[in-house]
Amino acid sequence: MILGTYKNFEEYLKAVRELSQTLLISSENRLSLEDGIPEDLVNALRDIGLFGISIPAEYGGLGLSMEEQVRLTFEFCQASCVYRSRFSTTIGLTSQAILDFASEGQKEKYLPNMAKGLCTGAFALTEVESGSDAGSLKTSAKRHGNDGWIISGEKRYITNAPQADVFLVMARTDPTSTGSDGISAFLVDAGTVGIKIGDPPRMLGNEGSHACYVWFENCEVPADSLVGGQEGRGLKAALRGINHARLHVAATCVGQAIRLIAEMTEYASQREQFGKPIGEFGQIAAMLADSQAEMAAGRSLCLDCARQFDAGDNIPFIDIASAKLFCSEMVSRVADRAVQVMGGLGYMEDLSNVPRLFRDVRLFRIFEGASQVQQGNIARSMMRGY
Ligand SMILES: Cc1cc2nc3c(=O)[nH]c(=O)nc-3n(C[C@H](O)[C@H](O)[C@H](O)COP(=O)(O)OP(=O)(O)OC[C@H]3O[C@@H](n4cnc5c(N)ncnc54)[C@H](O)[C@@H]3O)c2cc1C
């Protein structure tokens, strides 16, 4: 357990809950005002070990089981999901690919600093012409004598690009290929000559999180930046991280739904119209109850996936796709009801948290595999046996 500070996971969870419910929730307005997560708050995330939750203890992380990570996410993500975005690309998309596919030297180089929050990983897969169809990406990596590689290409929507110390870059090493077989993964230090990062575009929500264009202009990287020293495993490595990240996103949706339910329930209990609390009107009660029931279903789905994840090597791909699909759609429905329950206050950005939460959660149906992509994966898997 983290530096021996906490006796067991339950104590650690309690400390994370307290951090989220006090400092983080009360500081949410700073995220948009300062267009980023102020460093004192990032330090609070570092100090409590959040950058290391998924990294094994031998590399300095907390080595939490997936069930523990998911339970922690339910609690932590009752505060703005922008906080989570600051360490999500490190704990999921990058560190998990390194753990499963990198050489021991690469693990030693990156994981201990990632666990301490001193090395932020960013995951560079998406391009202008390859979004959901990630296997069609065009960024290239060409051999440069025996000494290394030259990476050229344009990536976009890369979360934490301005904060990154290292990019996990997916690039095509086999120019004759058109699909995923010819794609390899590279660990590219952010200071490498030829990397340019665009200004963060303004987004519908998640103010304070940055998802940018990144250009690799004839970037020379050493031979040992190829993950695990093997070509052609780029999308496999990406998928490993993405499975982890998808389950974390599903758990994030549950945390955000718990918060939205608390906001709307408090209002429905206190706001009186026609001489009684509005929560006593059947239509309002139905919106509260449906939200609670759907959140509880999402929570159970996440825990079930996490337990399967912990039980063996076979990551439950289809169950994780179902959890990502269900929970991201669920939290959007809950957010919409929260706006409705709160009436005009649900629409007033400066007077209530709900409009911001409503805008933030819309993202979850798009990234880490959009809902339609999850539906396609699930249906294809269902039909395979017939
Ligand atoms: C805030 C934010 C942060 C992000 N962070 C990262 C990051 O850190 N690293 C990274 O690499 N990427 C990141 N992404 C990219 C994200 O993963 C992609 O946006 C996502 O995969 C969708 O790709 P696209 O935007 O190109 O949409 P498209 O693929 O063009 O999809 C558009 C629409 O078509 C639908 N569609 C596509 N294919 C099918 C199909 N086969 N069947 C049915 N419908 C389909 C989609 O569901 C969607 O509704 C981020 C995106 C956002 C918005």
Ligand as a Chemical Component Dictionary entry (heavy atoms), coordinates in Angstrom:
data_LIG
# 
_chem_comp.id                   LIG 
_chem_comp.type                 NON-POLYMER 
_chem_comp.pdbx_formal_charge   0 
_chem_comp.three_letter_code    LIG 
# 
loop_
_chem_comp_atom.comp_id 
_chem_comp_atom.atom_id 
_chem_comp_atom.alt_atom_id 
_chem_comp_atom.type_symbol 
_chem_comp_atom.charge 
_chem_comp_atom.model_Cartn_x 
_chem_comp_atom.model_Cartn_y 
_chem_comp_atom.model_Cartn_z 
_chem_comp_atom.pdbx_ordinal 
LIG C1  C1  C 0 -11.670 15.017 -25.915 1  
LIG C2  C2  C 0 -11.054 13.903 -26.731 2  
LIG C3  C3  C 0 -9.881  13.300 -26.265 3  
LIG C4  C4  C 0 -9.261  12.303 -27.044 4  
LIG N1  N1  N 0 -8.065  11.770 -26.609 5  
LIG C5  C5  C 0 -7.389  10.937 -27.441 6  
LIG C6  C6  C 0 -6.055  10.493 -27.121 7  
LIG O1  O1  O 0 -5.509  10.809 -26.045 8  
LIG N2  N2  N 0 -5.382  9.728  -28.020 9  
LIG C7  C7  C 0 -5.944  9.349  -29.210 10 
LIG O2  O2  O 0 -5.270  8.665  -29.977 11 
LIG N3  N3  N 0 -7.211  9.728  -29.536 12 
LIG C8  C8  C 0 -7.941  10.512 -28.685 13 
LIG N4  N4  N 0 -9.208  10.917 -29.025 14 
LIG C9  C9  C 0 -9.784  10.481 -30.292 15 
LIG C10 C10 C 0 -10.982 9.569  -30.130 16 
LIG O3  O3  O 0 -10.596 8.292  -29.724 17 
LIG C11 C11 C 0 -11.728 9.598  -31.486 18 
LIG O4  O4  O 0 -12.384 10.862 -31.542 19 
LIG C12 C12 C 0 -12.728 8.470  -31.635 20 
LIG O5  O5  O 0 -12.062 7.254  -31.808 21 
LIG C13 C13 C 0 -13.666 8.687  -32.827 22 
LIG O6  O6  O 0 -12.931 8.984  -33.971 23 
LIG P1  P1  P 0 -13.349 10.275 -34.863 24 
LIG O7  O7  O 0 -13.461 11.433 -33.947 25 
LIG O8  O8  O 0 -12.401 10.378 -35.989 26 
LIG O9  O9  O 0 -14.790 9.946  -35.377 27 
LIG P2  P2  P 0 -15.183 9.028  -36.653 28 
LIG O10 O10 O 0 -14.416 7.753  -36.589 29 
LIG O11 O11 O 0 -15.114 9.852  -37.878 30 
LIG O12 O12 O 0 -16.698 8.710  -36.308 31 
LIG C14 C14 C 0 -17.769 9.636  -36.586 32 
LIG C15 C15 C 0 -19.090 8.901  -36.323 33 
LIG O13 O13 O 0 -19.177 7.751  -37.159 34 
LIG C16 C16 C 0 -19.440 6.612  -36.380 35 
LIG N5  N5  N 0 -18.785 5.428  -36.949 36 
LIG C17 C17 C 0 -17.473 5.270  -37.263 37 
LIG N6  N6  N 0 -17.236 4.015  -37.696 38 
LIG C18 C18 C 0 -18.424 3.362  -37.637 39 
LIG C19 C19 C 0 -18.844 2.042  -37.919 40 
LIG N7  N7  N 0 -17.979 1.098  -38.343 41 
LIG N8  N8  N 0 -20.149 1.723  -37.732 42 
LIG C20 C20 C 0 -21.042 2.662  -37.299 43 
LIG N9  N9  N 0 -20.705 3.922  -36.999 44 
LIG C21 C21 C 0 -19.398 4.273  -37.154 45 
LIG C22 C22 C 0 -18.884 6.933  -34.997 46 
LIG O14 O14 O 0 -19.508 6.163  -33.983 47 
LIG C23 C23 C 0 -19.223 8.406  -34.878 48 
LIG O15 O15 O 0 -20.537 8.538  -34.439 49 
LIG C24 C24 C 0 -9.870  11.882 -28.254 50 
LIG C25 C25 C 0 -11.062 12.461 -28.666 51 
LIG C26 C26 C 0 -11.657 13.464 -27.930 52 
LIG C27 C27 C 0 -12.936 14.073 -28.439 53 
# 
loop_
_chem_comp_bond.comp_id 
_chem_comp_bond.atom_id_1 
_chem_comp_bond.atom_id_2 
_chem_comp_bond.value_order 
_chem_comp_bond.pdbx_ordinal 
LIG C1  C2  SING 1  
LIG C2  C3  SING 2  
LIG C2  C26 DOUB 3  
LIG C3  C4  DOUB 4  
LIG C4  N1  SING 5  
LIG C4  C24 SING 6  
LIG N1  C5  DOUB 7  
LIG C5  C6  SING 8  
LIG C5  C8  SING 9  
LIG C6  O1  DOUB 10 
LIG C6  N2  SING 11 
LIG N2  C7  SING 12 
LIG C7  O2  DOUB 13 
LIG C7  N3  SING 14 
LIG N3  C8  DOUB 15 
LIG C8  N4  SING 16 
LIG N4  C9  SING 17 
LIG N4  C24 SING 18 
LIG C9  C10 SING 19 
LIG C10 O3  SING 20 
LIG C10 C11 SING 21 
LIG C11 O4  SING 22 
LIG C11 C12 SING 23 
LIG C12 O5  SING 24 
LIG C12 C13 SING 25 
LIG C13 O6  SING 26 
LIG O6  P1  SING 27 
LIG P1  O7  DOUB 28 
LIG P1  O8  SING 29 
LIG P1  O9  SING 30 
LIG O9  P2  SING 31 
LIG P2  O10 DOUB 32 
LIG P2  O11 SING 33 
LIG P2  O12 SING 34 
LIG O12 C14 SING 35 
LIG C14 C15 SING 36 
LIG C15 O13 SING 37 
LIG C15 C23 SING 38 
LIG O13 C16 SING 39 
LIG C16 N5  SING 40 
LIG C16 C22 SING 41 
LIG N5  C17 SING 42 
LIG N5  C21 SING 43 
LIG C17 N6  DOUB 44 
LIG N6  C18 SING 45 
LIG C18 C19 SING 46 
LIG C18 C21 DOUB 47 
LIG C19 N7  SING 48 
LIG C19 N8  DOUB 49 
LIG N8  C20 SING 50 
LIG C20 N9  DOUB 51 
LIG N9  C21 SING 52 
LIG C22 O14 SING 53 
LIG C22 C23 SING 54 
LIG C23 O15 SING 55 
LIG C24 C25 DOUB 56 
LIG C25 C26 SING 57 
LIG C26 C27 SING 58 
# 
